[in-house]
Amino acid sequence: ADTDVLEGDESDGIDYTAKTGFVNIVTGGSDMNGFTTKLTVPIGENYLMAGETKVELDAPAYINTEGYTMLPIRAVSTSLGIDNNNVLWDQATRTVTILYGDRIISMTQGSSVMYVNGSAIPTSSTLEIVNDRSFLPMRDLATALGVTDLTWDTDPATGKTTTVYMNANR
């Protein structure tokens, strides 16, 4: 894939790289209250990169029929440092719950609302289940995790999301 260096905020000291067909999630902060891992999530591939570590996925990120970039919730959450035991699935209610810092985040399949500490927040699209894995639109997952800065680029040739930058604090 072609690589372009994007202009970023000079004060953060980070060079941002976009690769066609990839979602890059860059999260920052030098304290222990936020993410410190850069994620690269190739659309349609069975892996993601957490920093320099390749993490195998059994269900890849994709773009749904509504045009939203859908990220695998557990894989992205745990790759950002959330303990696997804090990403819960309730089969009976078809609900995902993420325990992150002081947040309790829950989303139910088919609903267009997620709950963060009991407050209802409308979502762009519904929670989708693919290959027994739950997916949420990129922006909604970012909102749930308290992202304070979210931007991304789209490849005009394919219409696919190519790069995402996320900064979050707990």
C-alpha positions as CSV (number, residue, x, y, z in Angstrom):
1,A,0.0,0.0,0.0
2,D,1.1,3.6,-0.6
3,T,2.3,5.5,2.5
4,D,1.8,9.2,3.1
5,V,3.1,11.1,6.1
6,L,0.3,13.4,7.4
7,E,0.8,16.7,9.1
8,G,0.1,16.5,12.8
9,D,0.2,18.8,15.8
10,E,3.9,19.8,16.2
11,S,3.6,19.6,20.0
12,D,2.8,15.9,20.2
13,G,6.0,14.8,18.4
14,I,4.3,12.0,16.5
15,D,4.4,11.4,12.8
16,Y,1.2,10.0,11.5
17,T,1.3,7.4,8.6
18,A,-1.7,6.5,6.5
19,K,-1.8,3.2,4.6
20,T,-4.5,2.5,2.1
21,G,-7.0,0.0,3.5
22,F,-5.9,0.3,7.1
23,V,-7.3,1.9,10.2
24,N,-4.6,3.3,12.4
25,I,-5.6,4.1,16.0
26,V,-3.1,6.3,17.7
27,T,-3.7,6.9,21.3
28,G,-1.4,9.0,23.5
29,G,-0.6,10.2,26.9
30,S,2.3,9.7,29.1
31,D,0.3,9.0,32.3
32,M,-1.3,5.7,33.3
33,N,-4.8,7.1,32.8
34,G,-4.9,6.7,29.0
35,F,-4.0,4.5,26.1
36,T,-0.4,4.4,25.0
37,T,-0.6,1.9,22.1
38,K,-0.9,2.7,18.4
39,L,-3.2,0.3,16.7
40,T,-3.2,-0.4,12.9
41,V,-6.3,-2.4,11.9
42,P,-6.2,-3.5,8.2
43,I,-9.7,-3.7,6.7
44,G,-10.6,-7.2,5.8
45,E,-7.4,-8.8,7.2
46,N,-7.2,-11.3,10.1
47,Y,-4.8,-9.3,12.2
48,L,-4.1,-6.0,13.8
49,M,-0.9,-4.4,14.9
50,A,-0.6,-3.1,18.5
51,G,2.6,-1.1,18.3
52,E,5.0,-3.6,16.8
53,T,3.1,-6.6,17.9
54,K,0.9,-8.6,15.5
55,V,-2.4,-9.7,17.0
56,E,-4.3,-12.5,15.1
57,L,-8.0,-11.9,14.6
58,D,-10.6,-14.5,13.9
59,A,-12.9,-11.8,12.5
60,P,-11.4,-8.8,10.6
61,A,-12.5,-5.2,10.6
62,Y,-14.9,-4.4,7.7
63,I,-17.1,-1.7,6.3
64,N,-20.8,-2.5,6.7
65,T,-23.6,-1.9,4.2
66,E,-24.3,1.5,5.8
67,G,-20.7,2.6,5.1
68,Y,-19.4,2.5,8.7
69,T,-16.0,1.0,9.6
70,M,-16.7,-1.8,12.0
71,L,-14.1,-2.7,14.5
72,P,-13.9,-6.0,16.5
73,I,-14.7,-4.8,20.1
74,R,-12.8,-7.3,22.2
75,A,-9.7,-7.3,20.0
76,V,-9.4,-3.5,19.8
77,S,-10.2,-3.1,23.5
78,T,-7.7,-5.6,24.7
79,S,-5.1,-4.4,22.3
80,L,-5.5,-0.9,23.8
81,G,-4.7,-2.4,27.2
82,I,-8.1,-3.2,28.6
83,D,-8.0,-6.6,30.4
84,N,-9.7,-9.4,28.5
85,N,-11.7,-10.2,31.7
86,N,-13.1,-6.7,31.5
87,V,-14.7,-7.3,28.1
88,L,-17.8,-9.4,28.8
89,W,-20.4,-11.1,26.5
90,D,-23.8,-12.0,27.8
91,Q,-25.2,-14.6,25.4
92,A,-28.7,-14.5,26.9
93,T,-29.2,-10.7,26.3
94,R,-26.7,-10.5,23.4
95,T,-24.9,-7.6,25.3
96,V,-21.3,-6.6,25.3
97,T,-20.0,-4.9,28.5
98,I,-16.6,-3.2,28.7
99,L,-15.2,-2.2,32.1
100,Y,-12.7,0.6,31.5
101,G,-11.4,2.9,34.2
102,D,-14.4,4.4,35.8
103,R,-16.7,3.5,32.8
104,I,-19.2,0.7,32.4
105,I,-20.0,0.5,28.7
106,S,-22.8,-1.8,27.4
107,M,-24.2,-2.4,24.0
108,T,-26.9,-4.9,22.9
109,Q,-27.1,-6.5,19.4
110,G,-29.7,-4.7,17.3
111,S,-29.9,-1.6,19.5
112,S,-28.9,1.8,18.2
113,V,-28.1,3.0,21.7
114,M,-25.2,2.2,24.0
115,Y,-24.9,3.0,27.7
116,V,-22.0,4.6,29.4
117,N,-22.4,4.6,33.2
118,G,-26.1,4.2,32.6
119,S,-26.5,7.2,30.3
120,A,-28.0,6.3,26.9
121,I,-25.9,7.5,23.9
122,P,-27.2,7.0,20.3
123,T,-24.9,5.0,18.0
124,S,-24.2,5.4,14.3
125,S,-25.2,1.8,13.6
126,T,-26.2,-1.2,15.6
127,L,-23.8,-3.7,17.3
128,E,-23.2,-6.4,14.7
129,I,-22.2,-10.0,15.3
130,V,-20.0,-11.6,12.6
131,N,-18.4,-15.0,13.0
132,D,-19.4,-15.0,16.7
133,R,-17.6,-11.7,17.3
134,S,-19.2,-8.3,18.1
135,F,-18.4,-5.2,16.1
136,L,-19.2,-1.6,16.6
137,P,-18.6,1.4,14.3
138,M,-15.3,3.0,14.9
139,R,-16.7,6.4,16.1
140,D,-19.1,4.7,18.6
141,L,-16.3,2.6,20.0
142,A,-14.1,5.7,20.3
143,T,-17.0,7.6,22.1
144,A,-17.5,4.7,24.5
145,L,-13.8,4.6,25.4
146,G,-13.8,8.4,26.1
147,V,-11.7,9.4,23.1
148,T,-11.0,13.1,23.2
149,D,-9.6,13.4,19.7
150,L,-10.7,11.3,16.7
151,T,-9.9,12.0,13.1
152,W,-9.5,9.7,10.1
153,D,-8.8,9.8,6.4
154,T,-10.6,8.0,3.6
155,D,-9.0,6.7,0.4
156,P,-11.0,8.6,-2.3
157,A,-10.4,5.7,-4.8
158,T,-12.0,3.0,-2.6
159,G,-14.0,5.0,-0.1
160,K,-12.4,2.9,2.7
161,T,-11.3,4.4,6.0
162,T,-7.5,4.5,5.9
163,T,-6.3,6.2,9.1
164,V,-7.7,6.9,12.6
165,Y,-6.1,9.0,15.3
166,M,-7.5,8.6,18.8
167,N,-6.4,10.1,22.1
168,A,-8.2,9.0,25.3
169,N,-8.0,9.4,29.0
170,R,-9.7,7.3,31.6
